[in-house]
């Protein structure tokens, strides 16, 4: 493992830029064996906003063109909108720079395949931002399933509900545009659910999907409107390769739901339930029990919890980024492998694409 600090370059300084920068700052405080980091350069188009971001997020310098930095840093974080995932990430990988990219991997399956091919050719870590894999309760659930405690898995049920677009006068953004985002609730929210389904249960075989747009246009500055060309909600029935059956759902029109990502898994010997809004808890039904027990994920022997607080003191959403970055940057420092990788991002993209194809065709379609 390298003992030199890793120079970090980050494209994007808003929501995800703040989340990852917070993780960079927390790592040396709580993870003694994490590699040393240097927040080197932050990249964006607005020079004034960049200077403010560099000051508040702790970066040494700024740049307005990613082309100037992808071969200068030890790690490149692409945290921009979906339509700018491909070119900077591929350029960095071609320069031999490890890349960490926001999800979904790309707006389209073809572009995701190009990115995954570039990662395979580069032979350096290329990670995608499925941070919910690193929730202690999800890691605990993974261990339960792999140990056979739930028996043969029969059902997977996943939903991700938000309400930030229920107001028809909510302003238009790039997330409402198919060319920039690729899809709406499907890619923005559903990608997380699909990744957890793959992580916990297995590969997808077939899907039957349905997409719906509730508001066809939204206001922009100046009193005009722009068309909404992505879905506001989706649902899907799914068949996994191992025989598990499942249902998926996501909506940005679910009144009263702020960030409700839930999964349920039923097996022959037990079941489990998890909600992101109760991140420190796992509901578990063990063989022979008459009801679910609530397991509080705060003990030192629970995944990642030995790094944090005394038992009973909970962690939050932002800590998932600390865990994620610990794993990714450790892989970079040791020239090791990292998952979820661009290959995982491509596998998720294939499912998203299949849901869209199924909606268009009105029938079950293969994911492959």
Secondary structure, DSSP 8 states (H G I E B T S, - for coil): ---S-EEEEEE--SHHHHHHHHHHHHHHHH-TTS--EEEEEEE-S-HHHHHHHHHHHT-SEEES-GGGTTTTSSEEEE-S-GGGHHHHHHHHHHTT-EEEE-SSS-SSHHHHHHHHHHHHHHTS-EEE--GGGGSHHHHHHHHHHHTTTT-SEEEEEEEEE--TT-STTS---GGG-HHHHSSSHIIIIIHHHHHHHHHHT--EEEEEEEEE-S-SEEE-TTS-EEE--S-SEEEEEEEETTS-EEEEEEES--TT-SSEEEEEEEESS-EEEEEGGGTTEEEEE-TT-SS-EEEE--STTSTTGGGS-STT----TTHHHHHHHHHHHHHHHTT---SSBHHHHHHHHHHHHHHHHHHHHTS-EE--
